[in-house]
Amino acid sequence: MPIFIFKNVKNLASVFLLLFVTGIGNALAEDSKVAIKKTDRCPVCGMFVYKYPKWVARIVMKNGEYYFYDGAKDMFKHYFDTVKYTPGKSAQEIDAMDVTDYYQTELIDAKNAYYVIGSDVLGPMGHELLPFKDEPSAKEFMADHHGKNILRFQEISPQTIEGLDASQ
């Protein structure tokens, strides 16, 4: 085991700062890789989510409870009708919403994502919202897969979701 001798407090402070920043980076990296159990089920459709890691979406409640989904579409269904899918809960209790970036396959903030709809790529539940962390990725996907539109979180409505289900 190496022994470090610090000649001054400045060097020691720099080491602690480095360790602190590295620890935060590791914690964020670990959070982007979701640990899904085989028993986790989508509260909207009942599917076992672990079968679809590239499609995972997640809602985290303020009390620490969380729900996984087999796609952004079901996450939005829950968001728009929280009481239906989790009786006794409301959308005001939601602390965070995450979706999986289609290209990077890592969790990103759902409210900052770009969503492609109307493409030739189907998710586990059929026509889906395909999330991307940035607009260039969404545009590239849209061109490659005949997408019809790019939407931001605030542009998605219950009617958007109904339209995806109707196009099955």
C-alpha positions in Angstrom: 0.0 0.0 0.0 1.6 3.3 -1.1 2.1 6.0 1.5 1.8 9.6 0.3 3.5 12.4 2.0 2.1 15.8 1.5 4.5 18.7 1.8 1.8 21.3 2.2 -1.9 21.6 2.8 -2.5 22.8 -0.8 -1.4 19.5 -2.3 -3.7 17.7 0.2 -6.6 19.9 -0.6 -6.1 19.2 -4.3 -6.1 15.5 -3.8 -9.3 15.7 -1.7 -10.9 17.9 -4.4 -10.0 15.3 -7.1 -11.4 12.5 -5.1 -14.6 14.4 -4.4 -15.1 15.3 -8.1 -14.3 11.7 -9.2 -16.8 10.4 -6.7 -19.5 12.6 -8.1 -18.7 11.6 -11.6 -18.9 8.0 -10.7 -22.2 8.4 -9.0 -23.7 10.1 -12.0 -22.3 7.5 -14.3 -23.8 4.7 -12.2 -27.1 6.5 -12.2 -27.2 6.4 -16.0 -26.9 2.6 -15.9 -30.2 1.5 -14.4 -30.3 -1.6 -12.3 -33.5 -3.2 -13.3 -34.7 -6.3 -11.5 -36.4 -9.2 -13.3 -39.5 -8.4 -11.2 -39.8 -4.8 -12.3 -43.0 -4.3 -14.4 -44.3 -1.4 -16.3 -47.3 0.0 -14.3 -49.0 0.9 -17.5 -48.9 -2.4 -19.6 -47.6 -4.9 -17.1 -44.6 -6.0 -19.2 -41.4 -7.1 -17.5 -39.1 -4.2 -18.2 -35.8 -6.1 -17.9 -36.4 -7.6 -21.3 -36.1 -4.2 -23.0 -33.1 -2.4 -21.5 -32.6 -0.2 -24.7 -36.1 1.2 -24.2 -36.2 1.8 -20.5 -37.8 4.9 -19.1 -38.2 5.8 -15.4 -40.2 8.1 -13.1 -38.8 8.8 -9.7 -41.1 10.2 -7.1 -40.2 12.7 -4.4 -40.5 10.0 -1.7 -37.8 7.9 -3.5 -40.2 5.4 -5.1 -39.6 4.7 -8.8 -41.3 3.1 -11.7 -39.8 1.6 -14.9 -41.4 1.5 -18.3 -40.7 -0.4 -21.5 -40.7 2.8 -23.5 -41.2 6.5 -23.3 -44.8 6.2 -24.5 -45.9 4.3 -21.4 -44.0 6.7 -19.2 -46.0 9.6 -20.7 -49.2 7.7 -20.2 -48.4 7.4 -16.5 -47.3 11.0 -16.4 -50.6 12.2 -18.0 -52.8 10.0 -15.8 -50.7 9.3 -12.7 -53.8 8.5 -10.5 -55.0 5.8 -12.9 -51.7 3.9 -12.9 -50.6 4.6 -9.3 -53.7 5.3 -7.2 -53.1 7.7 -4.4 -50.2 9.4 -6.3 -50.2 12.6 -8.3 -48.0 14.1 -11.0 -47.0 16.8 -8.5 -45.1 14.0 -6.6 -42.8 13.3 -9.5 -39.3 14.3 -8.9 -37.5 13.2 -12.1 -38.3 11.5 -15.4 -35.7 9.8 -17.5 -35.7 8.1 -20.9 -33.0 6.1 -22.7 -31.2 7.8 -25.5 -31.7 5.6 -28.6 -28.2 5.9 -29.8 -26.2 6.1 -26.6 -28.5 3.7 -24.6 -28.1 5.8 -21.4 -30.6 7.5 -19.3 -31.2 11.2 -20.1 -33.6 13.8 -18.6 -36.9 13.3 -20.3 -37.7 17.0 -20.1 -34.5 17.9 -22.1 -34.8 15.1 -24.7 -35.8 15.3 -28.4 -38.4 12.8 -29.4 -38.8 11.4 -33.0 -42.3 10.1 -33.8 -43.6 8.3 -36.9 -40.4 6.4 -37.8 -40.1 2.9 -39.1 -38.6 1.7 -35.8 -41.0 0.0 -33.4 -40.6 -0.4 -29.7 -41.8 -3.2 -27.4 -45.3 -1.7 -27.5 -45.4 -0.7 -31.2 -45.1 2.9 -32.4 -43.0 4.8 -29.9 -41.4 8.1 -29.0 -37.7 7.7 -29.8 -35.7 9.8 -27.4 -32.4 11.6 -28.2 -30.1 13.7 -26.0 -29.6 16.4 -28.8 -31.3 17.7 -31.9 -28.6 16.6 -34.4 -29.0 13.0 -33.3 -32.8 13.2 -33.6 -32.5 14.7 -37.1 -30.0 12.0 -38.2 -32.4 9.3 -36.9 -35.4 11.0 -38.5 -33.7 11.1 -41.9 -32.4 7.5 -41.6 -35.7 6.0 -40.4 -38.4 8.1 -42.1 -39.5 9.9 -38.9 -42.4 12.4 -39.3 -41.6 14.9 -36.6 -39.3 15.9 -33.7 -41.1 16.9 -30.5 -39.9 18.4 -27.2 -41.3 17.2 -23.8 -43.7 20.2 -23.5 -45.1 19.5 -27.0 -46.1 15.9 -26.2 -49.8 15.6 -25.2 -52.2 12.8 -24.4 -53.4 13.2 -28.0 -49.8 12.6 -29.3 -49.7 9.3 -27.3 -53.2 8.3 -28.5 -52.1 9.0 -32.1 -49.1 6.6 -31.6 -51.4 3.9 -30.3 -53.9 4.5 -33.1 -51.3 3.9 -35.8 -50.7 0.3 -34.7 
